[in-house]
Amino acid sequence: MFEHKSHPLLPVHLFYKRLFFSALVGLALVAVSLAVGMWGYHYFEGMRWIDAFVNAAMILSGMGPLLPIVTSGGKIFAGIYAIYSGIALISIAGIIFAPVFHRFLHRFHMEQSQSKQ
């Protein structure tokens, strides 16, 4: 997906296309994660959809739940979803910003190889 350090830097319009694709993948993962969280809170806790949305969104963003969890199934789901959400938050940020980091490192390596010559 990314060019090798020996290849020239990707043109800006292709870089933006790559960045847009990464953002779409990240947003798709957020949407799927949010939908799973909403379903879990609705199913295990019997929350209304709007309440399930706000709880799932708060957990997914790393803020914590708004409404108390009262059932045992809901507590198990909330714990698993919280662990998943922590990992997902870091992973999604990595997916979205990977093209930016790659471009920075690619440019850095190009400057280093040019200064050695």
C-alpha positions in Angstrom: 0.0 0.0 0.0 2.8 2.4 0.8 5.8 3.1 -1.5 9.3 2.0 -0.5 11.8 4.5 0.8 13.8 4.2 -2.4 10.8 5.4 -4.5 9.9 9.0 -5.0 7.5 10.8 -2.7 3.8 10.3 -3.7 2.3 13.3 -5.5 0.1 15.4 -3.3 -3.2 14.6 -5.0 -2.5 10.8 -4.6 -1.5 11.4 -1.0 -4.9 13.1 -0.3 -6.6 10.2 -2.0 -4.8 7.8 0.3 -5.6 9.9 3.3 -9.3 10.0 2.3 -9.3 6.2 2.0 -7.8 5.8 5.4 -10.3 8.1 6.9 -13.1 6.2 5.3 -11.8 2.9 6.7 -11.4 4.5 10.1 -14.9 5.9 10.0 -16.4 2.6 8.9 -14.7 0.9 11.9 -16.2 3.6 14.2 -19.6 3.0 12.7 -19.4 -0.8 13.1 -18.1 -0.5 16.7 -20.8 2.0 17.6 -23.5 -0.2 16.1 -22.2 -3.3 18.1 -22.1 -1.2 21.3 -25.6 0.1 20.7 -26.9 -3.4 20.1 -25.2 -4.7 23.2 -26.6 -2.0 25.5 -30.0 -2.4 24.0 -30.1 -6.2 24.2 -28.3 -6.7 27.6 -29.5 -3.6 29.5 -32.8 -3.0 27.7 -31.8 0.6 27.1 -33.7 2.6 24.5 -31.8 3.1 21.3 -31.0 6.7 22.0 -29.6 5.8 25.5 -27.7 2.8 24.0 -26.2 5.2 21.4 -25.0 7.7 24.0 -23.5 5.0 26.3 -21.8 3.3 23.4 -20.5 6.6 22.0 -19.1 7.7 25.4 -17.4 4.3 25.9 -16.0 4.2 22.4 -14.6 7.7 22.7 -12.9 6.8 26.0 -15.1 9.0 28.3 -17.0 6.3 30.2 -20.7 5.4 30.5 -23.5 7.9 31.3 -26.1 5.5 32.5 -25.6 3.0 35.2 -25.4 -0.7 34.3 -27.6 -2.9 36.4 -27.8 -6.4 34.9 -25.1 -9.0 35.1 -25.2 -9.6 31.4 -24.9 -5.8 30.8 -21.9 -5.6 33.1 -20.1 -8.3 31.3 -20.9 -6.8 28.0 -19.9 -3.3 29.2 -16.5 -4.6 30.4 -15.8 -6.5 27.2 -16.9 -3.5 25.1 -14.8 -1.1 27.2 -11.7 -3.2 26.6 -12.4 -3.5 22.9 -13.1 0.2 22.7 -9.7 1.1 24.2 -7.9 -1.0 21.6 -10.2 0.2 18.8 -9.6 3.9 19.6 -5.8 3.5 19.3 -6.1 1.3 16.2 -8.5 3.5 14.4 -6.3 6.6 15.1 -3.4 4.6 13.7 -5.3 3.7 10.5 -6.4 7.3 9.9 -3.0 8.9 10.5 -0.8 6.2 9.0 -0.5 8.0 5.6 0.6 11.2 7.4 3.3 9.4 9.5 4.4 7.4 6.4 4.8 10.6 4.3 6.7 12.3 7.1 9.1 9.3 7.5 9.4 8.9 3.8 10.4 12.6 3.4 12.8 12.3 6.3 14.6 9.3 4.7 14.8 11.0 1.4 16.5 14.0 3.0 18.9 11.8 4.8 19.8 9.9 1.7 20.3 13.1 -0.3 22.5 14.6 2.4 24.8 11.5 2.4 25.5 11.9 -1.3 
